[in-house]
Amino acid sequence: MSDLTVPSRKLTHNGVRKLIDAAVDAANEMGVPMGIAVANDGARIIGYLLMDGARILAQDSASAKAMTAASHRMPTHAIDYNIGMGLSVSTQGKVLPLRGGVPIVIDGYCVGGIGCGSGTGEQDLIVAKAALAAIGAEIPDDDVKEG
């Protein structure tokens, strides 16, 4: 390998569909319709679903959480809230330091992020983690401190 490139992995459209389907199943199981967004490793939204009955603005919060988790490669709630809100202003809302966004890490490679919104922060996080489990991605520790 050269010092000019690094190895990487990409999330496929089948991976995106599996993430969204698993998140929908988890949200349905708890009876909380959600907005679910998947971002790639470049923090671009590559998959999105707004479940029937979800809050309309969940599309924005879920997308921002997915982009934040992908770009920072950490759960969104691990970002210091005050710094994160400053970043939110400076990025026109693309960074969001609230619960419900987690990076998608497979075999040590961050391939993107998933964000869920419309429930409580804890419900959003549970649904995002259920999606990670469905594709065998690393699940962040529950002891991540809120920022």
N, C-alpha and C positions, 0 to 999 in steps of 0.2 A: 504494500500500500504506500502511496505517496503522501507527502505532507501537504498536498494540495487538495485532497478529498477526504471525506469521512464516510464510513458505511452508514446506510440508513435503511429504514423500512417504511413502507407506505401502507396506509389503511385502504383496503379495497372497498368497492361499493357493496359487496356482500358483507363485509365487516360492519359497514355503516348500518346496513339494514338489520343485521343481527343485534347491534347495539340498541337501535331504536325499538325494535320489536320487544326486546327484553325489558327495556325501560317502560314501554306501554304496558306490558304484562304486570310489572311490579306496581305501577301507578294504579292500574285497574284493581289489583289485589287489595290495595289500601283504600280504594275508592276516591282517589284524588287525581282528577285529570290534569295533565301537565303539558307544558311546552318542552320539547326535547330537541337539543341542538348538538351536532357533532362537528367539530373543527378538525382540520388536518394539522400536520406538524408545523405548518406555516401560519396557523391561527386563522385560516379561512373556513367559513362555514361550508361544509360539503354534504350535510344532511340535516333535515329539520322536519318536525311534525308538531302540529298544535292539535292536541286531543280535543274531541268534542267536550265542551263544558269548561275548558281551561280558560284562565284569564287571558284576555287578548294581549296584554302587554308582556305576558310570559314569553312571547317570541323574542322580545328584546333582552329580557334578563337571562333567559336560557342561552341565547347566542353569546352574550357578553361573558357569561360564566364559562362556556366552552372555549372561547377565544382566550380568556384569561388563563385557564388551566393549561391550555396548549402552549401559550407563549411563556408562561412562568414555570411550567413543568412542575406544578405543585397544586394541591387543593386550593380552591379560591379562598376559603376561610382561613388559610394559613398566612395570607398576606396581611400585613399590618393595616388595620381599617383606615386610619388617618392617611397613611401613604397611599393606600389603594383608592380612596375617594379623590385624592389629588390627581392620581393617575387617571381616574375615571373622567374627571373634568378635562384633563389635557389630551385625552384620546377620544373625546366625544362619546363617552360611555362604553368604550370597547373593553375597558378593564372594570371588573366588578368584584370587590372583596367580600362577597356574601357566600354562605353555604350553598352547595348544590352543583359545584363544578369540580371535576377531577381530571387529572391527566390520564391519557390512555397509554400505558407503558406495557410493551410486550417484549419479552426477551431482553430487557434492559434498554430498549429503544422507545422514546416517546414518539408515538405516531399521531398524536392529536390530543383532543380534550372533549369531554362531554359535559354539557350543562343542562340542568333541569330546573324548571321554575313553575310556580303557581301554587305550590303547597307551602308548608312551613319550611324553614331552612333545613331542618332535620329530615323532613319527608323528601325534599329535593335531593339531599345527599344519599338517602337510602336507595332511591330509584337510580341515581347515577351509579352507585356501587353495584347494584343488581345487574346493570348493563355491563359493567366491567367483568363481573363474574361469568356472564354468559359467553364471553369470548376468551376467557382465560387470561385476562389482563391482570396486572398487579393491582391489588386493592390497597389504597393508602391506609396507614395505621389510624385507628380511632383516636389515638392520643396526640394527633396534630393539634397544636395550640392555635386558638383563634388569634388572629393578628390584631 
